[in-house]
Amino acid sequence: MSTIAYRDGVMAADTRAYGGRGEPSPGRKRKIHKLDDGSVVGVSTATLGLSERFVAWLKGGGDPKDFDDKFDLRAVLVKPDGALYVADDTPYFSGPMETDFYAIGSGACYAMGAMAMGATAEEAVRVACEHDGHSALPIMVERL
């Protein structure tokens, strides 16, 4: 489904699109987005179209009471000051987290291990793409 990693002002993600219902990937898609305030958000979900709806909701103010859909996603949001927040199946973000790096998605364990050994966010996603069958190249990067 995804690998999204953050470290040192850089968020990186694989670009494999989820085909839904176990079908093959239809191609590539954007998983990380820059918001109007300079924040960067990465979204991982198995629900087709939900990540785009979530990003549009965030850009529209992100009031939790305005999100009435099934909430089946993980998101990592990094503010311009580097504060990191996580949402897990809820429109409410937890944080700021006290961490030097973070990853979400099906390849998160590979990415976290790589970053624990000193990898950049982009290198960590590359490692995940080599080992997680639901993540694939190319990698996209957004900087704060």
Salt bridges, closest charged atoms under 4 A:
ASP8 OD2 - ARG7 NE 3.79
ASP14 OD1 - LYS31 NZ 2.96
ASP37 OD2 - LYS79 NZ 3.95
GLU52 OE2 - LYS29 NZ 3.02
ASP63 OD2 - LYS65 NZ 2.83
ASP68 OD1 - ARG53 NH2 3.24
ASP69 OD2 - ARG53 NH1 3.57
GLU142 OE2 - ARG30 NH1 3.39
